[in-house]
Structure formats: C-alpha cells, structure tokens
C-alpha cells in the first residue's frame, strides 16, 4: 500500500508539472507575437547559382503570366527552366493590366532592371512625401497584391502564413539576412523551427525593393518585389515557402 500510495503521489505530481509546462507553452502561443527586427549584413546582392546548385532548381508554378528573357509562358510552362536560376521581377496589377512576372536568366540584366525600378520609386516618393515616411499602412489581402499609393515605412515585413498571418519579423532598408536557417521562427520546449522555407506573405513597404532568394548566401533563383508593394500570397508568384535568404536594398 505504501508503494502504491507513493506511485500515485508521483503520478499526480508529474501530471501537475506537465500541465504547468504545456499550459505555459499554450499561453505563450496564444500571446501576440512581438515585433522582431533581424539582419546580419548590409548588402545581399544576388550571387547566381553554381552549376551543381542550378541542377537542383525546380520552379514552383506561378498563378500569373510570366516572361523569361522576353519569352511568354503560363503555369506549368515554368518547368522549361528547371535546372536554371531565373531572376524574377514581380509586377503588381495596375491600370487595368494583370499582375505578371518578368524573368531573366542573366544576372546583370536583373540587377540593372531592379536598380532602375528602385531609383524611379525613390524619386516618386521624394516628390510625394519629401524626405519623411508616413505611418505604416494597413496591409490588405487582395489577390496578387496591392501597389500602395506611396512608400510608407523604413522596412519590409515577412509573415509565416498568407494574408499576413502567423509569426512575423521585419527588416530595415539597407539590411540583409544570408541564411534564414539561423533564425528561429517558433519553439516548443526544446524543438525549434527556423524561418527557412517558411515565408508565405511579404509587405515590401520600405523605400527600396525587397529580394527573396531560393538558397542561403543569396544564391539560386530570386524574386524582387518593388518598393511600396504588398504580396498577401507568395504562392501566386510561385514563391510560397521557398526563401532562404533576403535583402531589403
């Protein structure tokens, strides 16, 4: 009886301890995620892909029309470029024109085009707002995304789920992260999940454009979102749960 009583007492204490642990974890999960700003470098220019790395590339199917080096395609036709790094520019829908992807296999051309877009956006923002940014916008979920009327913050936002849901973090203009596997998105007890291949929506609301890269160290395929643009569903662009490094120029 003595042993039975001790065993019962031990089970009761253990149950209370486990309930306390899981209760605390549940409360932490229910609490709103605090703002988190991350970076580990100031530049994250695309580095392309080695031949060995390129052979592993399999492109996700976008839901918008695309061009690669001026050749038009749709849907599964993107598989023509499997095994090759493609550098995309996301063009939001505007002025009656549908959203589209503009892709290049030449890294130099991609860099020149994105630099031109950033420079034009900065000139337009300075004309509208002067040198000071306004308050952060309310992000809206509208299909392939929304072109904001003006640039509004000094950073871009990144979210675990579509429609700006789940865990999140932000990066200031002029910062980069070369390896998302080194940043934990969430932890439960001793088990942590990194931000690698976890991004599903982006708010590129900073003064410059935002680059997502398929692999760490800014390698592999890339996609660029122009300044003042929010993308509630990266799957529309063929980039859901795909990014491993980031640069907010």
Secondary structure, DSSP 8 states (H G I E B T S, - for coil): -HHHHHHHHHHHHHHHHHHHHHHHHHHHHHS-----B--SBS-----B--HHHHTT------SSEEEETTEEE-GGGGGGGTTS--EEEEE--BTTB--EEEEES-HHHHHHHHHHHHHHHHHHHHHHHTT-----------TT-EE-SS---SEEEEEEEGGGEEEEEEEETTEEES-GGGSEEEEETTEEEESTT---EEEE-SSS-EEEEEEGGGEEEEEEE-TTEEES-GGGGT-TT--SEEEE-
